[in-house]
Amino acid sequence: MGLIREPKNANFTFQSQPWTDQELRDFRKLMNEIKAKNSKPKVKVLTKKKKVAA
């Protein structure tokens, strides 16, 4: 696979914009909800195995 070069008349670099306070609050709220959902203890179903007489 060869090197892909940027065309002379195009600039693919950009400066990201900082988040607003509202966007940051929304993101933190969403992340907390996801973490709370994923951190719930998982319930294991225990099954008893029958001993088989040979």
PQR file of N, CA, C, O and H, with PARSE charges and radii, in Angstrom:
ATOM      1  N   MET A   1       0.850  -1.169   0.000 -0.4000 1.5000
ATOM      2  CA  MET A   1       0.000   0.000   0.000 -0.0000 2.0000
ATOM      3  C   MET A   1       0.896   1.233   0.000  0.5500 1.7000
ATOM      4  O   MET A   1       1.835   1.330   0.790 -0.5500 1.4000
ATOM      5  N   GLY A   2       0.606   2.145  -0.868 -0.4000 1.5000
ATOM      6  CA  GLY A   2       1.451   3.312  -1.030 -0.0000 2.0000
ATOM      7  C   GLY A   2       1.011   4.481  -0.161  0.5500 1.7000
ATOM      8  O   GLY A   2      -0.016   4.429   0.515 -0.5500 1.4000
ATOM      9  H   GLY A   2      -0.157   2.066  -1.509  0.4000 1.0000
ATOM     10  N   LEU A   3       1.798   5.509  -0.197 -0.4000 1.5000
ATOM     11  CA  LEU A   3       1.532   6.731   0.540 -0.0000 2.0000
ATOM     12  C   LEU A   3       0.438   7.522  -0.169  0.5500 1.7000
ATOM     13  O   LEU A   3       0.502   7.723  -1.382 -0.5500 1.4000
ATOM     14  H   LEU A   3       2.632   5.552  -0.747  0.4000 1.0000
ATOM     15  N   ILE A   4      -0.559   7.969   0.578 -0.4000 1.5000
ATOM     16  CA  ILE A   4      -1.627   8.782  -0.006 -0.0000 2.0000
ATOM     17  C   ILE A   4      -1.274  10.241   0.267  0.5500 1.7000
ATOM     18  O   ILE A   4      -1.110  10.636   1.421 -0.5500 1.4000
ATOM     19  H   ILE A   4      -0.611   7.805   1.563  0.4000 1.0000
ATOM     20  N   ARG A   5      -1.160  11.023  -0.766 -0.4000 1.5000
ATOM     21  CA  ARG A   5      -0.751  12.414  -0.620 -0.0000 2.0000
ATOM     22  C   ARG A   5      -1.950  13.340  -0.674  0.5500 1.7000
ATOM     23  O   ARG A   5      -2.951  13.064  -1.336 -0.5500 1.4000
ATOM     24  H   ARG A   5      -1.293  10.702  -1.703  0.4000 1.0000
ATOM     25  N   GLU A   6      -1.822  14.439   0.036 -0.4000 1.5000
ATOM     26  CA  GLU A   6      -2.857  15.461   0.050 -0.0000 2.0000
ATOM     27  C   GLU A   6      -2.760  16.274  -1.237  0.5500 1.7000
ATOM     28  O   GLU A   6      -1.665  16.689  -1.616 -0.5500 1.4000
ATOM     29  H   GLU A   6      -1.010  14.664   0.574  0.4000 1.0000
ATOM     30  N   PRO A   7      -3.888  16.513  -1.920 -0.5600 1.5000
ATOM     31  CA  PRO A   7      -3.841  17.340  -3.131  0.2800 2.0000
ATOM     32  C   PRO A   7      -3.312  18.742  -2.818  0.5500 1.7000
ATOM     33  O   PRO A   7      -3.472  19.222  -1.696 -0.5500 1.4000
ATOM     34  N   LYS A   8      -2.699  19.389  -3.773 -0.4000 1.5000
ATOM     35  CA  LYS A   8      -2.100  20.707  -3.551 -0.0000 2.0000
ATOM     36  C   LYS A   8      -3.140  21.762  -3.190  0.5500 1.7000
ATOM     37  O   LYS A   8      -2.849  22.655  -2.394 -0.5500 1.4000
ATOM     38  H   LYS A   8      -2.569  18.999  -4.685  0.4000 1.0000
ATOM     39  N   ASN A   9      -4.330  21.684  -3.748 -0.4000 1.5000
ATOM     40  CA  ASN A   9      -5.332  22.719  -3.516 -0.0000 2.0000
ATOM     41  C   ASN A   9      -6.300  22.368  -2.379  0.5500 1.7000
ATOM     42  O   ASN A   9      -7.314  23.047  -2.220 -0.5500 1.4000
ATOM     43  H   ASN A   9      -4.566  20.958  -4.395  0.4000 1.0000
ATOM     44  N   ALA A  10      -6.019  21.338  -1.593 -0.4000 1.5000
ATOM     45  CA  ALA A  10      -6.889  20.949  -0.492 -0.0000 2.0000
ATOM     46  C   ALA A  10      -6.103  20.927   0.816  0.5500 1.7000
ATOM     47  O   ALA A  10      -4.926  20.568   0.838 -0.5500 1.4000
ATOM     48  H   ALA A  10      -5.195  20.787  -1.722  0.4000 1.0000
ATOM     49  N   ASN A  11      -6.754  21.306   1.882 -0.4000 1.5000
ATOM     50  CA  ASN A  11      -6.123  21.287   3.193 -0.0000 2.0000
ATOM     51  C   ASN A  11      -7.032  20.475   4.115  0.5500 1.7000
ATOM     52  O   ASN A  11      -8.140  20.908   4.429 -0.5500 1.4000
ATOM     53  H   ASN A  11      -7.710  21.597   1.864  0.4000 1.0000
ATOM     54  N   PHE A  12      -6.574  19.308   4.547 -0.4000 1.5000
ATOM     55  CA  PHE A  12      -7.400  18.423   5.365 -0.0000 2.0000
ATOM     56  C   PHE A  12      -7.160  18.586   6.862  0.5500 1.7000
ATOM     57  O   PHE A  12      -7.712  17.825   7.657 -0.5500 1.4000
ATOM     58  H   PHE A  12      -5.674  18.955   4.292  0.4000 1.0000
ATOM     59  N   THR A  13      -6.362  19.547   7.255 -0.4000 1.5000
ATOM     60  CA  THR A  13      -6.146  19.786   8.682 -0.0000 2.0000
ATOM     61  C   THR A  13      -7.215  20.746   9.181  0.5500 1.7000
ATOM     62  O   THR A  13      -7.688  21.609   8.441 -0.5500 1.4000
ATOM     63  H   THR A  13      -5.914  20.165   6.609  0.4000 1.0000
ATOM     64  N   PHE A  14      -7.588  20.586  10.447 -0.4000 1.5000
ATOM     65  CA  PHE A  14      -8.605  21.462  11.008 -0.0000 2.0000
ATOM     66  C   PHE A  14      -8.350  21.638  12.498  0.5500 1.7000
ATOM     67  O   PHE A  14      -7.662  20.826  13.117 -0.5500 1.4000
ATOM     68  H   PHE A  14      -7.203  19.885  11.049  0.4000 1.0000
ATOM     69  N   GLN A  15      -8.889  22.669  13.054 -0.4000 1.5000
ATOM     70  CA  GLN A  15      -8.767  22.969  14.472 -0.0000 2.0000
ATOM     71  C   GLN A  15     -10.106  22.631  15.122  0.5500 1.7000
ATOM     72  O   GLN A  15     -11.144  23.163  14.729 -0.5500 1.4000
ATOM     73  H   GLN A  15      -9.448  23.328  12.551  0.4000 1.0000
ATOM     74  N   SER A  16     -10.081  21.753  16.106 -0.4000 1.5000
ATOM     75  CA  SER A  16     -11.330  21.389  16.768 -0.0000 2.0000
ATOM     76  C   SER A  16     -11.805  22.535  17.661  0.5500 1.7000
ATOM     77  O   SER A  16     -11.001  23.271  18.233 -0.5500 1.4000
ATOM     78  H   SER A  16      -9.238  21.321  16.426  0.4000 1.0000
ATOM     79  N   GLN A  17     -13.102  22.666  17.763 -0.4000 1.5000
ATOM     80  CA  GLN A  17     -13.705  23.719  18.567 -0.0000 2.0000
ATOM     81  C   GLN A  17     -13.893  23.228  19.994  0.5500 1.7000
ATOM     82  O   GLN A  17     -14.276  22.075  20.191 -0.5500 1.4000
ATOM     83  H   GLN A  17     -13.755  22.068  17.298  0.4000 1.0000
ATOM     84  N   PRO A  18     -13.637  24.062  20.997 -0.5600 1.5000
ATOM     85  CA  PRO A  18     -13.884  23.638  22.384  0.2800 2.0000
ATOM     86  C   PRO A  18     -15.385  23.496  22.633  0.5500 1.7000
ATOM     87  O   PRO A  18     -16.200  24.180  22.014 -0.5500 1.4000
ATOM     88  N   TRP A  19     -15.731  22.597  23.547 -0.4000 1.5000
ATOM     89  CA  TRP A  19     -17.136  22.361  23.859 -0.0000 2.0000
ATOM     90  C   TRP A  19     -17.696  23.507  24.695  0.5500 1.7000
ATOM     91  O   TRP A  19     -16.986  24.119  25.493 -0.5500 1.4000
ATOM     92  H   TRP A  19     -15.069  22.041  24.049  0.4000 1.0000
ATOM     93  N   THR A  20     -18.960  23.779  24.498 -0.4000 1.5000
ATOM     94  CA  THR A  20     -19.622  24.773  25.343 -0.0000 2.0000
ATOM     95  C   THR A  20     -19.933  24.118  26.684  0.5500 1.7000
ATOM     96  O   THR A  20     -19.861  22.896  26.822 -0.5500 1.4000
ATOM     97  H   THR A  20     -19.536  23.282  23.850  0.4000 1.0000
ATOM     98  N   ASP A  21     -20.276  24.938  27.663 -0.4000 1.5000
ATOM     99  CA  ASP A  21     -20.605  24.401  28.986 -0.0000 2.0000
ATOM    100  C   ASP A  21     -21.804  23.462  28.917  0.5500 1.7000
ATOM    101  O   ASP A  21     -21.831  22.440  29.604 -0.5500 1.4000
ATOM    102  H   ASP A  21     -20.334  25.930  27.551  0.4000 1.0000
ATOM    103  N   GLN A  22     -22.795  23.799  28.096 -0.4000 1.5000
ATOM    104  CA  GLN A  22     -23.991  22.956  27.974 -0.0000 2.0000
ATOM    105  C   GLN A  22     -23.638  21.620  27.332  0.5500 1.7000
ATOM    106  O   GLN A  22     -24.104  20.578  27.795 -0.5500 1.4000
ATOM    107  H   GLN A  22     -22.774  24.629  27.538  0.4000 1.0000
ATOM    108  N   GLU A  23     -22.836  21.624  26.291 -0.4000 1.5000
ATOM    109  CA  GLU A  23     -22.427  20.382  25.643 -0.0000 2.0000
ATOM    110  C   GLU A  23     -21.634  19.504  26.600  0.5500 1.7000
ATOM    111  O   GLU A  23     -21.809  18.286  26.616 -0.5500 1.4000
ATOM    112  H   GLU A  23     -22.458  22.470  25.916  0.4000 1.0000
ATOM    113  N   LEU A  24     -20.767  20.112  27.392 -0.4000 1.5000
ATOM    114  CA  LEU A  24     -19.961  19.371  28.347 -0.0000 2.0000
ATOM    115  C   LEU A  24     -20.839  18.750  29.436  0.5500 1.7000
ATOM    116  O   LEU A  24     -20.614  17.605  29.829 -0.5500 1.4000
ATOM    117  H   LEU A  24     -20.625  21.102  27.379  0.4000 1.0000
ATOM    118  N   ARG A  25     -21.831  19.489  29.922 -0.4000 1.5000
ATOM    119  CA  ARG A  25     -22.766  18.948  30.926 -0.0000 2.0000
ATOM    120  C   ARG A  25     -23.558  17.781  30.364  0.5500 1.7000
ATOM    121  O   ARG A  25     -23.735  16.763  31.034 -0.5500 1.4000
ATOM    122  H   ARG A  25     -22.013  20.419  29.602  0.4000 1.0000
ATOM    123  N   ASP A  26     -24.040  17.928  29.121 -0.4000 1.5000
ATOM    124  CA  ASP A  26     -24.807  16.858  28.479 -0.0000 2.0000
ATOM    125  C   ASP A  26     -23.949  15.601  28.311  0.5500 1.7000
ATOM    126  O   ASP A  26     -24.409  14.486  28.557 -0.5500 1.4000
ATOM    127  H   ASP A  26     -23.897  18.754  28.577  0.4000 1.0000
ATOM    128  N   PHE A  27     -22.696  15.795  27.889 -0.4000 1.5000
ATOM    129  CA  PHE A  27     -21.794  14.663  27.693 -0.0000 2.0000
ATOM    130  C   PHE A  27     -21.523  13.953  29.018  0.5500 1.7000
ATOM    131  O   PHE A  27     -21.561  12.724  29.081 -0.5500 1.4000
ATOM    132  H   PHE A  27     -22.321  16.701  27.689  0.4000 1.0000
ATOM    133  N   ARG A  28     -21.255  14.709  30.063 -0.4000 1.5000
ATOM    134  CA  ARG A  28     -20.977  14.106  31.365 -0.0000 2.0000
ATOM    135  C   ARG A  28     -22.196  13.362  31.900  0.5500 1.7000
ATOM    136  O   ARG A  28     -22.062  12.293  32.497 -0.5500 1.4000
ATOM    137  H   ARG A  28     -21.225  15.707  30.012  0.4000 1.0000
ATOM    138  N   LYS A  29     -23.381  13.925  31.689 -0.4000 1.5000
ATOM    139  CA  LYS A  29     -24.610  13.261  32.127 -0.0000 2.0000
ATOM    140  C   LYS A  29     -24.773  11.930  31.383  0.5500 1.7000
ATOM    141  O   LYS A  29     -25.083  10.907  31.993 -0.5500 1.4000
ATOM    142  H   LYS A  29     -23.490  14.793  31.204  0.4000 1.0000
ATOM    143  N   LEU A  30     -24.564  11.950  30.083 -0.4000 1.5000
ATOM    144  CA  LEU A  30     -24.684  10.743  29.265 -0.0000 2.0000
ATOM    145  C   LEU A  30     -23.677   9.688  29.711  0.5500 1.7000
ATOM    146  O   LEU A  30     -24.028   8.516  29.846 -0.5500 1.4000
ATOM    147  H   LEU A  30     -24.311  12.781  29.587  0.4000 1.0000
ATOM    148  N   MET A  31     -22.423  10.094  29.941 -0.4000 1.5000
ATOM    149  CA  MET A  31     -21.393   9.150  30.363 -0.0000 2.0000
ATOM    150  C   MET A  31     -21.721   8.547  31.728  0.5500 1.7000
ATOM    151  O   MET A  31     -21.495   7.356  31.941 -0.5500 1.4000
ATOM    152  H   MET A  31     -22.137  11.046  29.831  0.4000 1.0000
ATOM    153  N   ASN A  32     -22.245   9.345  32.648 -0.4000 1.5000
ATOM    154  CA  ASN A  32     -22.624   8.824  33.962 -0.0000 2.0000
ATOM    155  C   ASN A  32     -23.755   7.806  33.847  0.5500 1.7000
ATOM    156  O   ASN A  32     -23.756   6.799  34.555 -0.5500 1.4000
ATOM    157  H   ASN A  32     -22.428  10.312  32.475  0.4000 1.0000
ATOM    158  N   GLU A  33     -24.719   8.060  32.962 -0.4000 1.5000
ATOM    159  CA  GLU A  33     -25.814   7.108  32.747 -0.0000 2.0000
ATOM    160  C   GLU A  33     -25.285   5.798  32.171  0.5500 1.7000
ATOM    161  O   GLU A  33     -25.700   4.720  32.598 -0.5500 1.4000
ATOM    162  H   GLU A  33     -24.718   8.878  32.387  0.4000 1.0000
ATOM    163  N   ILE A  34     -24.381   5.884  31.216 -0.4000 1.5000
ATOM    164  CA  ILE A  34     -23.819   4.680  30.601 -0.0000 2.0000
ATOM    165  C   ILE A  34     -23.003   3.896  31.619  0.5500 1.7000
ATOM    166  O   ILE A  34     -23.100   2.671  31.681 -0.5500 1.4000
ATOM    167  H   ILE A  34     -24.044   6.760  30.869  0.4000 1.0000
ATOM    168  N   LYS A  35     -22.195   4.599  32.424 -0.4000 1.5000
ATOM    169  CA  LYS A  35     -21.390   3.925  33.440 -0.0000 2.0000
ATOM    170  C   LYS A  35     -22.275   3.249  34.485  0.5500 1.7000
ATOM    171  O   LYS A  35     -21.986   2.131  34.911 -0.5500 1.4000
ATOM    172  H   LYS A  35     -22.116   5.595  32.374  0.4000 1.0000
ATOM    173  N   ALA A  36     -23.353   3.921  34.899 -0.4000 1.5000
ATOM    174  CA  ALA A  36     -24.262   3.340  35.885 -0.0000 2.0000
ATOM    175  C   ALA A  36     -24.936   2.091  35.315  0.5500 1.7000
ATOM    176  O   ALA A  36     -25.106   1.100  36.026 -0.5500 1.4000
ATOM    177  H   ALA A  36     -23.587   4.829  34.552  0.4000 1.0000
ATOM    178  N   LYS A  37     -25.313   2.132  34.060 -0.4000 1.5000
ATOM    179  CA  LYS A  37     -25.965   0.990  33.419 -0.0000 2.0000
ATOM    180  C   LYS A  37     -25.011  -0.193  33.315  0.5500 1.7000
ATOM    181  O   LYS A  37     -25.398  -1.335  33.565 -0.5500 1.4000
ATOM    182  H   LYS A  37     -25.174   2.937  33.483  0.4000 1.0000
ATOM    183  N   ASN A  38     -23.757   0.083  32.944 -0.4000 1.5000
ATOM    184  CA  ASN A  38     -22.786  -0.987  32.727 -0.0000 2.0000
ATOM    185  C   ASN A  38     -22.165  -1.516  34.005  0.5500 1.7000
ATOM    186  O   ASN A  38     -21.577  -2.598  33.993 -0.5500 1.4000
ATOM    187  H   ASN A  38     -23.442   1.010  32.741  0.4000 1.0000
ATOM    188  N   SER A  39     -22.276  -0.791  35.105 -0.4000 1.5000
ATOM    189  CA  SER A  39     -21.622  -1.228  36.332 -0.0000 2.0000
ATOM    190  C   SER A  39     -22.540  -2.045  37.240  0.5500 1.7000
ATOM    191  O   SER A  39     -22.124  -2.467  38.319 -0.5500 1.4000
ATOM    192  H   SER A  39     -22.753   0.088  35.115  0.4000 1.0000
ATOM    193  N   LYS A  40     -23.779  -2.272  36.816 -0.4000 1.5000
ATOM    194  CA  LYS A  40     -24.687  -3.085  37.626 -0.0000 2.0000
ATOM    195  C   LYS A  40     -24.140  -4.510  37.700  0.5500 1.7000
ATOM    196  O   LYS A  40     -23.667  -5.051  36.701 -0.5500 1.4000
ATOM    197  H   LYS A  40     -24.117  -1.929  35.939  0.4000 1.0000
ATOM    198  N   PRO A  41     -24.207  -5.121  38.899 -0.5600 1.5000
ATOM    199  CA  PRO A  41     -23.694  -6.490  39.003  0.2800 2.0000
ATOM    200  C   PRO A  41     -24.527  -7.438  38.144  0.5500 1.7000
ATOM    201  O   PRO A  41     -25.756  -7.372  38.116 -0.5500 1.4000
ATOM    202  N   LYS A  42     -23.837  -8.292  37.468 -0.4000 1.5000
ATOM    203  CA  LYS A  42     -24.511  -9.257  36.601 -0.0000 2.0000
ATOM    204  C   LYS A  42     -24.897 -10.471  37.429  0.5500 1.7000
ATOM    205  O   LYS A  42     -24.108 -10.969  38.232 -0.5500 1.4000
ATOM    206  H   LYS A  42     -22.839  -8.346  37.491  0.4000 1.0000
ATOM    207  N   VAL A  43     -26.101 -10.934  37.228 -0.4000 1.5000
ATOM    208  CA  VAL A  43     -26.625 -12.067  37.982 -0.0000 2.0000
ATOM    209  C   VAL A  43     -26.263 -13.347  37.255  0.5500 1.7000
ATOM    210  O   VAL A  43     -26.549 -13.504  36.068 -0.5500 1.4000
ATOM    211  H   VAL A  43     -26.743 -10.529  36.576  0.4000 1.0000
ATOM    212  N   LYS A  44     -25.635 -14.256  37.974 -0.4000 1.5000
ATOM    213  CA  LYS A  44     -25.306 -15.552  37.392 -0.0000 2.0000
ATOM    214  C   LYS A  44     -26.396 -16.540  37.777  0.5500 1.7000
ATOM    215  O   LYS A  44     -26.866 -16.551  38.914 -0.5500 1.4000
ATOM    216  H   LYS A  44     -25.403 -14.129  38.938  0.4000 1.0000
ATOM    217  N   VAL A  45     -26.782 -17.347  36.846 -0.4000 1.5000
ATOM    218  CA  VAL A  45     -27.775 -18.379  37.099 -0.0000 2.0000
ATOM    219  C   VAL A  45     -27.018 -19.653  37.454  0.5500 1.7000
ATOM    220  O   VAL A  45     -26.267 -20.197  36.644 -0.5500 1.4000
ATOM    221  H   VAL A  45     -26.400 -17.339  35.922  0.4000 1.0000
ATOM    222  N   LEU A  46     -27.227 -20.106  38.658 -0.4000 1.5000
ATOM    223  CA  LEU A  46     -26.547 -21.316  39.105 -0.0000 2.0000
ATOM    224  C   LEU A  46     -27.434 -22.525  38.829  0.5500 1.7000
ATOM    225  O   LEU A  46     -28.625 -22.521  39.140 -0.5500 1.4000
ATOM    226  H   LEU A  46     -27.837 -19.664  39.316  0.4000 1.0000
ATOM    227  N   THR A  47     -26.854 -23.526  38.257 -0.4000 1.5000
ATOM    228  CA  THR A  47     -27.588 -24.764  38.011 -0.0000 2.0000
ATOM    229  C   THR A  47     -26.879 -25.882  38.752  0.5500 1.7000
ATOM    230  O   THR A  47     -25.651 -25.931  38.830 -0.5500 1.4000
ATOM    231  H   THR A  47     -25.886 -23.529  38.004  0.4000 1.0000
ATOM    232  N   LYS A  48     -27.672 -26.755  39.281 -0.4000 1.5000
ATOM    233  CA  LYS A  48     -27.100 -27.901  40.006 -0.0000 2.0000
ATOM    234  C   LYS A  48     -26.891 -29.035  39.006  0.5500 1.7000
ATOM    235  O   LYS A  48     -27.769 -29.357  38.206 -0.5500 1.4000
ATOM    236  H   LYS A  48     -28.669 -26.715  39.218  0.4000 1.0000
ATOM    237  N   LYS A  49     -25.714 -29.621  39.075 -0.4000 1.5000
ATOM    238  CA  LYS A  49     -25.426 -30.751  38.217 -0.0000 2.0000
ATOM    239  C   LYS A  49     -25.738 -32.018  38.993  0.5500 1.7000
ATOM    240  O   LYS A  49     -25.366 -32.171  40.156 -0.5500 1.4000
ATOM    241  H   LYS A  49     -25.001 -29.360  39.725  0.4000 1.0000
ATOM    242  N   LYS A  50     -26.419 -32.904  38.328 -0.4000 1.5000
ATOM    243  CA  LYS A  50     -26.766 -34.178  38.962 -0.0000 2.0000
ATOM    244  C   LYS A  50     -25.583 -35.122  38.864  0.5500 1.7000
ATOM    245  O   LYS A  50     -24.919 -35.205  37.830 -0.5500 1.4000
ATOM    246  H   LYS A  50     -26.721 -32.780  37.383  0.4000 1.0000
ATOM    247  N   LYS A  51     -25.330 -35.826  39.943 -0.4000 1.5000
ATOM    248  CA  LYS A  51     -24.283 -36.834  39.917 -0.0000 2.0000
ATOM    249  C   LYS A  51     -24.821 -38.064  39.215  0.5500 1.7000
ATOM    250  O   LYS A  51     -25.930 -38.519  39.495 -0.5500 1.4000
ATOM    251  H   LYS A  51     -25.869 -35.759  40.783  0.4000 1.0000
ATOM    252  N   VAL A  52     -24.043 -38.586  38.320 -0.4000 1.5000
ATOM    253  CA  VAL A  52     -24.451 -39.761  37.563 -0.0000 2.0000
ATOM    254  C   VAL A  52     -23.660 -40.941  38.118  0.5500 1.7000
ATOM    255  O   VAL A  52     -22.430 -40.929  38.156 -0.5500 1.4000
ATOM    256  H   VAL A  52     -23.142 -38.216  38.092  0.4000 1.0000
ATOM    257  N   ALA A  53     -24.410 -41.971  38.552 -0.4000 1.5000
ATOM    258  CA  ALA A  53     -23.746 -43.177  39.053 -0.0000 2.0000
ATOM    259  C   ALA A  53     -23.272 -44.010  37.865  0.5500 1.7000
ATOM    260  O   ALA A  53     -24.036 -44.288  36.941 -0.5500 1.4000
ATOM    261  H   ALA A  53     -25.410 -41.982  38.521  0.4000 1.0000
ATOM    262  N   ALA A  54     -22.023 -44.396  37.902 -0.4000 1.5000
ATOM    263  CA  ALA A  54     -21.471 -45.138  36.782 -0.0000 2.0000
ATOM    264  C   ALA A  54     -21.561 -46.621  37.011  0.5500 1.7000
ATOM    265  O   ALA A  54     -21.138 -47.404  36.160 -0.5500 1.4000
ATOM    266  H   ALA A  54     -21.402 -44.170  38.653  0.4000 1.0000
TER
END
